[in-house]
Amino acid sequence: MLSLKTLAVTSALALQAAAVNIRIDVGKNGLVFSPNSTNAAIGDVLEFHFYARNHSVVQGRFDQPCAPFPNNPFYSGFIPASEGNENATVFQVTVASTAPAVYYCSQTQHCARGMYAVINPSGQNTLQQYGSRVTANITAIDPPAGIRVPNGGVYSIQSSQQTSTASSATNTPTGATTTAGAGRPTMTNNPTSTKSGFAVPTQAPVAGVVGVALAALMLV
């Protein structure tokens, strides 16, 4: 029979091996996230790559478009890039829940013009439903001043050889540029929730697994 420590180490290694990096381009093709609809599993890492000119990524809420999630949303801050180029800084967020989630760019009218996206859309929490609530004159809101940058994620500097793999991603038409949209998870419907569904990713994955293994050994 397998011991508790063996099961814990095996589970940690399996999760590490199964996780994938999902590339999301911010502003590469205009005021959009590409893809703008993504399916992600727990442990997957969302990698946001920034293009011209100056964009941010903010975790939002389905019941109030272009506004931040009320409790500790992930937030990249503004990351500028020159025309035709990508900023070397990548914002990484680890998925800790498969509940639907929405995010947007908080640069003035960018969200109103369609710069929003959804993770794990389901039921009424979809890109189209979110977009139906956005009006042309809405101004996107930054997280409160007390939120540090980066929040709920980490910055990394990409190499020229860096690649990413998407588990399941599509680019869904958002319709007119006067509307924007994405689905909202169960946790967004509960504004008093303290969980955003995302976690700071480990910058040294191997060390992280070793740490879990050592913790498991201490259980015995």
SULVEN-V349802 format. One record per pair of residues at least 24 apart in sequence whose ideal C-beta (glycine too) atoms are under 10 Angstrom apart, sorted by the first residue. I is the first residue (numbers start at 1). J is the second residue. D is the distance in Angstrom with one decimal. If there is no record, write none. Layout:
i | j | d
I | J | D
I | J | D
This chain:
i | j | d
3 | 216 | 9.1
3 | 217 | 10.0
3 | 219 | 9.0
3 | 220 | 6.7
4 | 216 | 7.3
4 | 219 | 5.6
4 | 220 | 6.7
5 | 213 | 8.3
5 | 214 | 9.9
5 | 215 | 9.2
5 | 216 | 4.3
5 | 217 | 5.4
5 | 218 | 8.4
5 | 219 | 5.7
5 | 220 | 5.1
6 | 213 | 10.0
6 | 216 | 7.9
6 | 217 | 9.9
6 | 220 | 9.7
7 | 216 | 8.1
8 | 212 | 7.0
8 | 213 | 7.8
8 | 215 | 7.6
8 | 216 | 3.6
8 | 217 | 8.8
8 | 219 | 6.9
8 | 220 | 9.9
9 | 209 | 8.3
9 | 210 | 9.6
9 | 212 | 6.9
9 | 213 | 4.6
9 | 214 | 9.3
9 | 215 | 9.3
9 | 216 | 5.0
9 | 217 | 8.0
10 | 213 | 9.7
10 | 216 | 9.3
11 | 212 | 8.5
11 | 216 | 9.0
12 | 208 | 8.3
12 | 209 | 5.5
12 | 210 | 9.4
12 | 211 | 8.9
12 | 212 | 3.9
12 | 213 | 6.7
12 | 215 | 8.9
12 | 216 | 7.5
13 | 209 | 6.0
13 | 212 | 8.4
13 | 213 | 8.1
14 | 43 | 9.7
15 | 41 | 9.4
15 | 42 | 7.7
15 | 43 | 5.0
15 | 209 | 8.9
15 | 212 | 9.1
16 | 43 | 7.5
16 | 202 | 9.2
16 | 205 | 6.1
16 | 206 | 8.4
16 | 208 | 7.5
16 | 209 | 5.2
16 | 212 | 8.7
17 | 43 | 9.6
17 | 209 | 9.4
18 | 42 | 9.3
18 | 43 | 6.6
18 | 44 | 8.7
18 | 167 | 9.8
19 | 43 | 3.9
19 | 44 | 5.4
19 | 45 | 6.6
19 | 94 | 8.2
19 | 95 | 8.7
19 | 167 | 9.4
19 | 201 | 9.3
19 | 205 | 8.4
20 | 44 | 5.4
20 | 45 | 7.6
20 | 164 | 8.0
20 | 165 | 4.7
20 | 166 | 7.4
20 | 167 | 5.3
21 | 45 | 4.9
21 | 46 | 8.2
21 | 47 | 5.3
21 | 90 | 9.7
21 | 92 | 8.1
21 | 162 | 8.9
21 | 163 | 8.1
21 | 164 | 4.3
21 | 165 | 6.0
21 | 166 | 8.4
21 | 167 | 9.6
21 | 201 | 9.6
22 | 46 | 5.3
22 | 47 | 6.5
22 | 48 | 9.7
22 | 93 | 9.8
22 | 95 | 8.6
22 | 119 | 9.0
22 | 164 | 6.3
22 | 165 | 7.1
22 | 166 | 4.7
22 | 167 | 6.3
22 | 168 | 8.9
22 | 169 | 6.5
23 | 47 | 5.2
23 | 48 | 8.5
23 | 49 | 6.3
23 | 90 | 9.0
23 | 162 | 9.0
23 | 163 | 8.0
23 | 164 | 3.3
23 | 165 | 7.8
23 | 166 | 6.4
23 | 169 | 8.5
24 | 48 | 5.2
24 | 49 | 7.0
24 | 57 | 8.3
24 | 90 | 10.0
24 | 91 | 9.3
24 | 93 | 9.6
24 | 103 | 9.1
24 | 117 | 7.2
24 | 119 | 9.4
24 | 164 | 8.6
24 | 166 | 8.4
24 | 169 | 8.0
25 | 49 | 5.2
25 | 50 | 8.4
25 | 51 | 6.5
25 | 86 | 8.3
26 | 50 | 4.8
26 | 51 | 6.3
26 | 55 | 4.9
26 | 56 | 8.3
26 | 57 | 6.4
26 | 76 | 8.4
26 | 79 | 7.8
26 | 81 | 8.9
26 | 86 | 9.3
26 | 87 | 9.1
26 | 91 | 8.4
26 | 103 | 10.0
26 | 105 | 7.1
26 | 115 | 8.3
26 | 117 | 9.4
27 | 51 | 4.3
27 | 52 | 6.4
27 | 53 | 7.5
27 | 54 | 8.6
27 | 55 | 4.8
27 | 79 | 9.7
27 | 81 | 7.7
27 | 86 | 9.6
27 | 105 | 7.5
27 | 107 | 9.2
27 | 110 | 8.4
27 | 115 | 7.5
28 | 52 | 8.7
28 | 81 | 9.5
28 | 86 | 7.6
29 | 171 | 8.6
30 | 113 | 8.9
30 | 114 | 8.4
30 | 115 | 8.6
30 | 177 | 9.5
31 | 55 | 8.6
31 | 105 | 7.4
31 | 107 | 8.8
31 | 109 | 8.7
31 | 110 | 5.3
31 | 111 | 8.9
31 | 112 | 9.4
31 | 113 | 4.9
31 | 114 | 5.8
31 | 115 | 4.4
31 | 116 | 9.7
31 | 174 | 10.0
31 | 177 | 7.9
31 | 180 | 9.4
32 | 105 | 9.3
32 | 110 | 9.5
32 | 113 | 9.1
32 | 114 | 6.0
32 | 115 | 6.0
32 | 116 | 8.8
32 | 117 | 8.1
32 | 171 | 7.7
32 | 174 | 7.6
32 | 180 | 9.7
33 | 57 | 8.1
33 | 103 | 7.7
33 | 104 | 8.5
33 | 105 | 7.9
33 | 114 | 9.3
33 | 115 | 6.6
33 | 116 | 7.2
33 | 117 | 3.9
33 | 118 | 9.4
33 | 171 | 8.7
33 | 182 | 9.3
34 | 117 | 8.7
34 | 169 | 8.8
34 | 171 | 5.8
35 | 117 | 7.3
35 | 118 | 9.8
35 | 166 | 7.1
35 | 168 | 9.3
35 | 169 | 3.9
35 | 170 | 5.5
35 | 171 | 4.7
35 | 172 | 7.9
36 | 103 | 9.9
36 | 114 | 8.4
36 | 115 | 8.8
36 | 116 | 7.2
36 | 117 | 4.0
36 | 118 | 7.1
36 | 127 | 6.3
36 | 131 | 10.0
36 | 169 | 8.9
36 | 170 | 8.0
36 | 171 | 5.7
36 | 172 | 5.7
36 | 173 | 9.1
36 | 174 | 7.0
36 | 180 | 9.6
36 | 181 | 9.0
36 | 182 | 7.4
37 | 117 | 6.7
37 | 118 | 5.5
37 | 119 | 8.2
37 | 120 | 9.2
37 | 121 | 5.9
37 | 126 | 8.2
37 | 127 | 5.4
37 | 128 | 9.8
37 | 168 | 9.1
37 | 169 | 7.0
37 | 170 | 5.0
37 | 171 | 7.2
37 | 172 | 4.6
37 | 174 | 10.0
37 | 182 | 7.8
37 | 183 | 8.6
38 | 95 | 9.6
38 | 101 | 9.7
38 | 117 | 7.1
38 | 118 | 7.5
38 | 119 | 5.2
38 | 120 | 7.6
38 | 121 | 8.8
38 | 166 | 6.8
38 | 167 | 7.9
38 | 168 | 7.1
38 | 169 | 4.5
38 | 170 | 7.8
38 | 171 | 9.9
39 | 98 | 8.7
39 | 118 | 9.9
39 | 119 | 7.6
39 | 120 | 5.7
39 | 121 | 8.1
39 | 122 | 9.8
39 | 166 | 8.6
39 | 167 | 5.9
39 | 168 | 3.7
39 | 169 | 7.1
39 | 170 | 8.7
40 | 93 | 9.7
40 | 94 | 9.7
40 | 95 | 4.7
40 | 97 | 9.7
40 | 98 | 7.6
40 | 101 | 9.1
40 | 119 | 5.6
40 | 120 | 6.3
40 | 166 | 8.6
40 | 167 | 6.0
40 | 168 | 8.0
40 | 169 | 8.7
41 | 95 | 6.8
41 | 98 | 6.7
41 | 120 | 9.0
41 | 167 | 6.2
41 | 168 | 9.3
42 | 94 | 8.8
42 | 95 | 5.8
42 | 96 | 6.3
42 | 97 | 6.8
42 | 98 | 6.2
42 | 197 | 9.5
42 | 199 | 9.5
43 | 94 | 6.9
43 | 95 | 6.7
43 | 96 | 8.2
43 | 199 | 9.4
43 | 201 | 9.3
44 | 93 | 9.5
44 | 94 | 7.4
44 | 95 | 4.8
44 | 96 | 9.9
44 | 98 | 9.7
44 | 119 | 9.4
44 | 165 | 9.4
44 | 166 | 9.1
44 | 167 | 6.2
44 | 201 | 9.8
45 | 90 | 9.9
45 | 92 | 5.4
45 | 93 | 7.0
45 | 94 | 5.3
45 | 95 | 7.4
45 | 153 | 9.1
45 | 154 | 9.7
45 | 156 | 9.9
45 | 164 | 8.6
45 | 201 | 5.3
45 | 202 | 9.5
45 | 205 | 9.4
46 | 74 | 8.8
46 | 91 | 8.3
46 | 92 | 6.9
46 | 93 | 4.6
46 | 94 | 7.8
46 | 95 | 6.7
46 | 101 | 9.8
46 | 103 | 8.9
46 | 117 | 9.9
46 | 119 | 7.4
46 | 153 | 8.0
46 | 164 | 9.4
46 | 166 | 9.8
46 | 198 | 8.1
46 | 201 | 9.1
47 | 90 | 5.4
47 | 91 | 7.6
47 | 92 | 5.5
47 | 93 | 8.4
47 | 153 | 9.7
47 | 156 | 8.2
47 | 158 | 8.4
47 | 162 | 8.6
47 | 164 | 5.2
47 | 165 | 9.9
47 | 166 | 9.7
47 | 201 | 9.6
48 | 74 | 9.8
48 | 76 | 6.3
48 | 79 | 8.3
48 | 89 | 9.4
48 | 90 | 6.6
48 | 91 | 4.3
48 | 92 | 7.6
48 | 93 | 7.5
48 | 103 | 8.9
48 | 153 | 8.2
49 | 79 | 9.5
49 | 81 | 9.3
49 | 86 | 5.8
49 | 87 | 7.8
49 | 88 | 9.5
49 | 89 | 9.0
49 | 90 | 5.9
49 | 91 | 8.5
49 | 158 | 7.5
49 | 162 | 9.2
49 | 164 | 8.4
50 | 76 | 8.0
50 | 78 | 9.0
50 | 79 | 4.3
50 | 80 | 7.7
50 | 81 | 5.4
50 | 85 | 9.8
50 | 86 | 6.7
50 | 87 | 4.4
50 | 88 | 9.3
50 | 89 | 6.9
50 | 90 | 8.0
50 | 91 | 7.6
51 | 79 | 9.6
51 | 80 | 9.9
51 | 81 | 5.2
51 | 82 | 9.4
51 | 83 | 8.9
51 | 84 | 8.3
51 | 85 | 7.3
51 | 86 | 5.5
51 | 87 | 7.6
52 | 80 | 7.9
52 | 81 | 4.9
52 | 82 | 6.1
52 | 83 | 4.6
52 | 84 | 6.8
52 | 85 | 6.9
52 | 86 | 8.8
52 | 87 | 9.0
53 | 80 | 6.3
53 | 81 | 6.7
53 | 82 | 7.7
53 | 83 | 6.9
53 | 107 | 8.9
54 | 78 | 5.4
54 | 79 | 7.5
54 | 80 | 4.2
54 | 81 | 7.6
54 | 87 | 9.7
54 | 105 | 9.3
54 | 107 | 6.3
54 | 110 | 9.6
55 | 79 | 6.7
55 | 80 | 8.1
55 | 81 | 8.2
55 | 87 | 9.4
55 | 105 | 4.8
55 | 106 | 8.7
55 | 107 | 5.9
55 | 110 | 7.0
55 | 115 | 7.4
56 | 91 | 9.0
56 | 103 | 9.6
56 | 104 | 8.7
56 | 105 | 5.6
56 | 106 | 4.9
56 | 107 | 6.4
56 | 110 | 8.7
56 | 115 | 9.7
56 | 140 | 8.8
56 | 142 | 7.6
56 | 143 | 9.4
56 | 149 | 8.8
57 | 91 | 6.0
57 | 93 | 8.1
57 | 103 | 5.5
57 | 104 | 7.9
57 | 105 | 6.9
57 | 106 | 8.5
57 | 115 | 9.8
57 | 117 | 9.0
57 | 150 | 9.4
57 | 152 | 9.9
57 | 153 | 8.4
58 | 102 | 9.6
58 | 103 | 6.0
58 | 104 | 5.8
58 | 105 | 7.4
58 | 106 | 4.8
58 | 107 | 10.0
58 | 111 | 8.7
58 | 116 | 9.6
58 | 140 | 7.7
58 | 141 | 8.1
58 | 142 | 7.1
58 | 143 | 6.2
58 | 147 | 9.3
58 | 151 | 9.2
59 | 93 | 8.4
59 | 101 | 6.4
59 | 102 | 7.4
59 | 103 | 5.1
59 | 104 | 8.6
59 | 119 | 9.4
59 | 143 | 8.6
59 | 151 | 8.9
59 | 152 | 7.0
59 | 153 | 9.6
59 | 188 | 9.1
59 | 196 | 5.9
59 | 197 | 8.3
59 | 198 | 7.0
60 | 101 | 8.2
60 | 102 | 4.5
60 | 103 | 5.7
60 | 104 | 5.1
60 | 106 | 9.1
60 | 111 | 8.2
60 | 116 | 7.1
60 | 117 | 9.6
60 | 118 | 9.4
60 | 130 | 8.1
60 | 140 | 9.0
60 | 141 | 9.1
60 | 182 | 7.3
60 | 184 | 8.1
60 | 188 | 7.8
61 | 101 | 9.3
61 | 102 | 7.1
61 | 130 | 9.5
61 | 184 | 6.3
61 | 185 | 9.1
61 | 187 | 9.1
61 | 188 | 4.4
61 | 189 | 8.6
61 | 191 | 7.1
62 | 100 | 7.5
62 | 101 | 8.8
62 | 102 | 5.8
62 | 118 | 8.8
62 | 124 | 7.9
62 | 125 | 5.4
62 | 126 | 9.1
62 | 129 | 7.4
62 | 130 | 5.9
62 | 133 | 8.2
62 | 181 | 9.3
62 | 182 | 7.4
62 | 183 | 6.2
62 | 184 | 1.6
62 | 185 | 7.3
62 | 186 | 9.8
62 | 187 | 9.9
62 | 188 | 4.7
62 | 189 | 7.0
63 | 130 | 9.7
63 | 133 | 8.2
63 | 184 | 6.4
63 | 188 | 6.5
63 | 189 | 6.7
63 | 191 | 7.6
64 | 133 | 8.1
64 | 141 | 8.8
64 | 184 | 9.3
64 | 188 | 8.9
64 | 191 | 8.8
65 | 102 | 8.5
65 | 104 | 7.8
65 | 111 | 7.1
65 | 112 | 8.5
65 | 116 | 7.6
65 | 130 | 6.2
65 | 131 | 8.0
65 | 132 | 9.1
65 | 133 | 4.6
65 | 134 | 4.5
65 | 135 | 8.2
65 | 138 | 6.6
65 | 140 | 8.9
65 | 141 | 9.9
65 | 179 | 9.3
65 | 180 | 6.7
65 | 181 | 7.6
65 | 182 | 8.6
65 | 184 | 9.5
66 | 102 | 9.9
66 | 104 | 5.7
66 | 105 | 9.1
66 | 106 | 7.7
66 | 109 | 9.3
66 | 110 | 8.9
66 | 111 | 3.9
66 | 112 | 6.6
66 | 115 | 9.3
66 | 116 | 7.4
66 | 130 | 9.6
66 | 133 | 9.1
66 | 134 | 6.5
66 | 135 | 9.4
66 | 138 | 5.3
66 | 139 | 7.3
66 | 140 | 4.3
66 | 141 | 6.4
66 | 180 | 7.2
67 | 104 | 8.7
67 | 106 | 9.3
67 | 111 | 9.1
67 | 138 | 9.1
67 | 140 | 7.9
67 | 141 | 4.8
67 | 142 | 9.8
67 | 143 | 9.6
68 | 103 | 9.4
68 | 104 | 8.9
68 | 106 | 7.8
68 | 140 | 9.2
68 | 141 | 6.1
68 | 142 | 7.3
68 | 143 | 4.5
68 | 144 | 7.8
68 | 147 | 8.0
68 | 151 | 9.9
68 | 196 | 10.0
69 | 101 | 8.1
69 | 102 | 8.5
69 | 103 | 8.8
69 | 143 | 8.5
69 | 152 | 9.3
69 | 184 | 9.6
69 | 185 | 9.4
69 | 187 | 8.1
69 | 188 | 6.5
69 | 191 | 8.5
69 | 193 | 8.8
69 | 195 | 9.9
69 | 196 | 5.7
69 | 197 | 8.8
69 | 198 | 9.5
70 | 143 | 9.8
70 | 144 | 9.7
70 | 187 | 10.0
70 | 188 | 8.7
70 | 190 | 9.4
70 | 191 | 4.6
70 | 192 | 7.8
70 | 193 | 8.0
70 | 194 | 9.5
70 | 196 | 9.5
71 | 187 | 8.7
71 | 190 | 9.4
71 | 191 | 7.5
71 | 192 | 7.6
71 | 193 | 5.9
71 | 194 | 5.0
71 | 195 | 7.3
71 | 196 | 6.5
72 | 143 | 8.9
72 | 147 | 7.7
72 | 151 | 7.1
72 | 152 | 6.6
72 | 193 | 9.8
72 | 194 | 7.1
72 | 195 | 8.3
72 | 196 | 5.3
72 | 198 | 9.2
73 | 101 | 9.6
73 | 103 | 8.4
73 | 143 | 5.7
73 | 144 | 9.5
73 | 147 | 7.3
73 | 151 | 7.0
73 | 152 | 6.7
73 | 196 | 5.7
73 | 197 | 10.0
73 | 198 | 8.6
74 | 101 | 9.1
74 | 103 | 7.5
74 | 143 | 9.2
74 | 147 | 9.6
74 | 150 | 7.9
74 | 151 | 5.9
74 | 152 | 3.0
74 | 153 | 5.2
74 | 196 | 6.3
74 | 197 | 9.1
74 | 198 | 5.1
74 | 199 | 9.3
74 | 200 | 9.0
75 | 103 | 9.3
75 | 106 | 8.2
75 | 142 | 7.9
75 | 143 | 4.8
75 | 144 | 9.8
75 | 147 | 5.6
75 | 148 | 8.4
75 | 149 | 6.2
75 | 150 | 6.9
75 | 151 | 4.3
75 | 152 | 6.7
75 | 153 | 8.1
76 | 103 | 9.4
76 | 105 | 9.5
76 | 106 | 9.5
76 | 149 | 7.0
76 | 150 | 5.7
76 | 151 | 8.2
76 | 152 | 9.2
76 | 153 | 6.8
76 | 155 | 8.2
77 | 106 | 9.5
77 | 142 | 9.0
77 | 143 | 9.3
77 | 147 | 9.1
77 | 148 | 8.8
77 | 149 | 3.3
77 | 150 | 6.3
77 | 151 | 8.2
77 | 155 | 9.1
78 | 105 | 9.2
78 | 106 | 8.1
78 | 107 | 7.2
78 | 142 | 9.0
78 | 149 | 8.4
79 | 149 | 9.5
79 | 150 | 9.6
79 | 155 | 8.6
86 | 158 | 8.4
87 | 157 | 9.7
87 | 158 | 9.3
88 | 155 | 10.0
88 | 156 | 9.3
88 | 157 | 5.3
88 | 158 | 5.9
88 | 159 | 9.0
88 | 160 | 9.6
88 | 162 | 9.9
89 | 150 | 9.6
89 | 155 | 5.3
89 | 156 | 7.5
89 | 157 | 6.3
89 | 158 | 8.0
90 | 153 | 9.7
90 | 154 | 9.1
90 | 155 | 7.0
90 | 156 | 5.0
90 | 157 | 7.3
90 | 158 | 5.0
90 | 162 | 7.8
90 | 164 | 9.1
91 | 149 | 9.6
91 | 150 | 6.1
91 | 152 | 9.7
91 | 153 | 5.4
91 | 154 | 7.7
91 | 155 | 6.2
91 | 156 | 8.2
92 | 150 | 8.8
92 | 153 | 5.5
92 | 154 | 5.3
92 | 155 | 7.6
92 | 156 | 5.8
92 | 200 | 8.7
92 | 201 | 5.1
92 | 202 | 9.9
92 | 203 | 8.5
93 | 119 | 9.5
93 | 150 | 8.8
93 | 151 | 9.7
93 | 152 | 6.1
93 | 153 | 4.0
93 | 154 | 8.3
93 | 196 | 9.5
93 | 197 | 9.9
93 | 198 | 5.1
93 | 199 | 8.0
93 | 200 | 8.1
93 | 201 | 7.0
94 | 152 | 9.0
94 | 153 | 7.6
94 | 154 | 8.9
94 | 198 | 6.4
94 | 199 | 4.7
94 | 200 | 6.8
94 | 201 | 3.9
94 | 202 | 7.9
95 | 119 | 7.3
95 | 120 | 8.4
95 | 167 | 9.8
95 | 197 | 7.4
95 | 198 | 6.3
95 | 199 | 8.0
95 | 201 | 9.4
96 | 152 | 9.7
96 | 195 | 8.0
96 | 196 | 8.2
96 | 197 | 5.7
96 | 198 | 5.5
96 | 199 | 4.3
96 | 200 | 9.7
96 | 201 | 10.0
97 | 185 | 7.4
97 | 186 | 9.1
97 | 187 | 7.2
97 | 195 | 7.3
97 | 196 | 8.5
97 | 197 | 3.5
97 | 198 | 7.5
97 | 199 | 9.2
98 | 122 | 8.9
98 | 185 | 8.8
98 | 197 | 8.4
99 | 125 | 8.4
99 | 183 | 9.9
99 | 184 | 9.2
99 | 185 | 3.5
99 | 186 | 5.2
99 | 187 | 5.5
99 | 188 | 8.2
99 | 189 | 9.7
99 | 195 | 9.3
99 | 197 | 5.5
100 | 124 | 9.1
100 | 125 | 3.8
100 | 126 | 7.9
100 | 130 | 9.7
100 | 182 | 8.2
100 | 183 | 4.4
100 | 184 | 6.0
100 | 185 | 3.9
100 | 186 | 7.6
100 | 187 | 8.9
100 | 188 | 7.7
100 | 189 | 9.8
100 | 197 | 9.1
101 | 125 | 8.5
101 | 182 | 8.2
101 | 183 | 8.1
101 | 184 | 7.8
101 | 185 | 5.1
101 | 187 | 7.9
101 | 188 | 7.3
101 | 196 | 8.0
101 | 197 | 5.7
101 | 198 | 7.5
102 | 126 | 9.5
102 | 127 | 8.3
102 | 129 | 9.9
102 | 130 | 5.7
102 | 180 | 9.8
102 | 181 | 8.3
102 | 182 | 3.7
102 | 183 | 6.3
102 | 184 | 5.8
102 | 185 | 8.0
102 | 188 | 7.2
103 | 182 | 7.4
103 | 198 | 9.7
104 | 130 | 9.0
104 | 134 | 9.2
104 | 140 | 6.2
104 | 141 | 9.4
104 | 180 | 7.2
104 | 181 | 9.8
104 | 182 | 7.6
105 | 140 | 6.7
105 | 180 | 9.8
106 | 139 | 9.2
106 | 140 | 4.3
106 | 141 | 6.4
106 | 142 | 4.8
106 | 143 | 7.9
107 | 139 | 9.9
107 | 140 | 6.7
107 | 142 | 9.3
108 | 139 | 6.1
108 | 140 | 6.6
109 | 136 | 8.4
109 | 137 | 8.3
109 | 138 | 7.9
109 | 139 | 6.7
109 | 140 | 7.4
109 | 177 | 9.9
110 | 139 | 9.8
110 | 140 | 6.3
110 | 180 | 8.9
111 | 138 | 6.9
111 | 139 | 8.3
111 | 140 | 4.1
111 | 141 | 8.9
111 | 180 | 5.5
111 | 181 | 10.0
112 | 136 | 5.9
112 | 137 | 7.1
112 | 138 | 4.7
112 | 139 | 7.4
112 | 140 | 7.2
112 | 177 | 8.4
112 | 178 | 7.2
112 | 179 | 8.2
112 | 180 | 6.2
113 | 138 | 9.9
113 | 140 | 9.9
113 | 174 | 9.3
113 | 176 | 9.7
113 | 177 | 5.0
113 | 178 | 7.7
113 | 179 | 9.2
113 | 180 | 7.1
114 | 173 | 9.7
114 | 174 | 4.6
114 | 175 | 8.3
114 | 176 | 8.5
114 | 177 | 5.5
114 | 178 | 8.7
114 | 179 | 7.4
114 | 180 | 4.9
114 | 181 | 8.4
115 | 140 | 8.4
115 | 174 | 9.3
115 | 177 | 10.0
115 | 180 | 7.0
116 | 140 | 9.0
116 | 174 | 7.9
116 | 179 | 9.9
116 | 180 | 4.6
116 | 181 | 6.4
116 | 182 | 5.0
117 | 169 | 9.7
117 | 171 | 9.3
117 | 172 | 8.9
117 | 174 | 9.5
117 | 180 | 9.5
117 | 181 | 9.3
117 | 182 | 5.7
118 | 172 | 8.5
118 | 181 | 7.8
118 | 182 | 3.3
118 | 183 | 4.6
118 | 184 | 8.3
118 | 185 | 9.2
119 | 169 | 9.7
119 | 182 | 8.2
119 | 183 | 8.5
119 | 185 | 8.4
119 | 197 | 8.7
119 | 198 | 9.2
120 | 168 | 9.5
120 | 183 | 7.9
120 | 185 | 7.4
120 | 197 | 9.3
121 | 170 | 9.8
121 | 172 | 8.7
121 | 181 | 10.0
121 | 182 | 7.3
121 | 183 | 4.1
121 | 184 | 9.4
121 | 185 | 9.5
122 | 183 | 6.4
122 | 184 | 9.6
122 | 185 | 8.0
122 | 186 | 9.1
123 | 183 | 7.5
123 | 184 | 9.3
123 | 185 | 9.8
123 | 186 | 9.3
124 | 183 | 7.1
124 | 184 | 7.6
124 | 189 | 9.4
125 | 182 | 7.9
125 | 183 | 2.9
125 | 184 | 4.2
125 | 185 | 5.9
125 | 186 | 8.2
125 | 188 | 7.5
125 | 189 | 8.4
126 | 172 | 8.6
126 | 181 | 7.3
126 | 182 | 7.2
126 | 183 | 4.0
126 | 184 | 8.8
127 | 170 | 9.6
127 | 171 | 10.0
127 | 172 | 5.1
127 | 173 | 9.0
127 | 174 | 6.8
127 | 175 | 9.8
127 | 180 | 8.7
127 | 181 | 4.8
127 | 182 | 4.8
127 | 183 | 6.4
128 | 172 | 7.6
128 | 173 | 9.1
128 | 174 | 8.0
128 | 175 | 7.8
128 | 179 | 9.1
128 | 181 | 5.5
128 | 182 | 8.8
128 | 183 | 8.4
129 | 181 | 6.2
129 | 182 | 8.1
129 | 183 | 6.0
129 | 184 | 7.8
130 | 174 | 9.4
130 | 179 | 9.2
130 | 180 | 6.9
130 | 181 | 3.5
130 | 182 | 4.0
130 | 183 | 6.0
130 | 184 | 6.7
131 | 172 | 9.5
131 | 173 | 9.9
131 | 174 | 5.5
131 | 175 | 6.6
131 | 176 | 9.0
131 | 178 | 9.6
131 | 179 | 4.5
131 | 180 | 4.8
131 | 181 | 2.1
131 | 182 | 7.3
132 | 175 | 9.0
132 | 179 | 6.6
132 | 180 | 9.3
132 | 181 | 6.2
133 | 179 | 8.4
133 | 180 | 8.5
133 | 181 | 7.2
133 | 184 | 9.7
134 | 174 | 9.3
134 | 178 | 7.9
134 | 179 | 5.1
134 | 180 | 4.0
134 | 181 | 6.3
134 | 182 | 9.7
135 | 178 | 7.4
135 | 179 | 7.8
135 | 180 | 9.3
136 | 176 | 8.7
136 | 177 | 8.2
136 | 178 | 3.9
136 | 179 | 7.8
136 | 180 | 9.7
137 | 178 | 9.0
138 | 178 | 9.7
138 | 179 | 9.9
138 | 180 | 8.3
140 | 180 | 9.5
150 | 200 | 8.6
151 | 196 | 9.2
151 | 198 | 9.8
151 | 200 | 9.1
152 | 196 | 6.0
152 | 197 | 9.5
152 | 198 | 5.1
152 | 199 | 7.5
152 | 200 | 6.6
152 | 201 | 9.9
153 | 198 | 7.2
153 | 199 | 8.8
153 | 200 | 6.3
153 | 201 | 7.0
154 | 200 | 5.9
154 | 201 | 5.9
154 | 202 | 8.8
154 | 203 | 6.1
155 | 203 | 9.6
156 | 201 | 8.9
156 | 203 | 7.1
